[in-house]
Amino acid sequence: MARAAARFGEIPVTETVILRLLMLLGREISAILEQSLRPHDLNETDFRTLMMLFSQPDGVAHPSDLCAFVSQSPANMTRVADALHERGLITRVASEEDRRRTILRITPAGEALALALLPQMTAQTIALFESMSAAERQALLLRLHALIVQVDRCTQPMPEPVAMAQGELP
């Protein structure tokens, strides 16, 4: 990074290193989760989807609602729902209010798998943060939240310019 900054002085070195570390950290954590889930024939997205349904009071959600929570496109969410449905971990039925919408519901087998996985996943999560105090974890959470808010601001589309009537000043 220092060599690149020496050639192009406007590079924000600290910020660039932070972003790189966040990306590497995300990949490594995903790999740890994938390794734990592989023996259960699940991937991280399948697990997050199953956990979202598990966490709902009635175990129900619409695929479109889950897309944002598990960071997946509608097309990929369909693939995930198909895989979980084929394994008997969720059911899919058409909504009575709107036949175009599908309702996903966790099954007893899906709940049992979620409950079986939670002790291991909880232990891994605790192990990842054991070197940080509660105050450090809380401070990290606040900083990451602020960064997510800023990322959202930076990714919002720019508003279309408002057409002015002839003779109006901007």
Residue pairs with C-beta under 8 A, 6 or more apart in sequence:
1 11
1 13
1 16
1 17
2 13
4 11
5 11
5 13
29 128
30 44
32 124
32 128
33 44
33 47
33 121
33 124
34 43
34 44
36 117
36 120
36 121
36 124
37 43
37 44
37 46
37 47
37 117
40 113
40 117
41 87
42 50
42 113
42 117
45 70
45 72
45 76
45 80
46 80
46 83
46 84
47 117
47 121
48 69
48 70
49 66
49 70
49 72
49 77
49 80
49 81
49 84
50 84
50 89
50 90
50 106
50 110
50 113
50 114
51 114
52 61
52 66
52 69
52 70
53 59
53 60
53 61
53 66
53 90
53 104
53 105
53 106
53 110
54 106
54 110
54 111
54 114
56 106
58 105
59 105
59 106
59 111
60 103
60 104
60 105
60 106
61 103
61 104
62 95
62 101
62 102
62 103
62 104
63 74
63 77
63 78
63 81
63 102
63 104
64 74
64 77
64 101
66 72
66 77
66 104
67 73
67 74
67 77
70 77
70 80
72 80
81 90
81 92
81 102
81 104
84 90
84 104
84 110
85 91
85 92
87 109
88 107
88 109
88 110
89 106
89 107
89 109
89 110
89 113
90 104
90 105
90 106
90 107
90 110
91 104
91 105
91 107
92 102
92 103
92 104
93 102
93 103
93 105
94 101
94 102
94 103
95 101
95 102
95 103
106 114
129 137
132 140
164 170
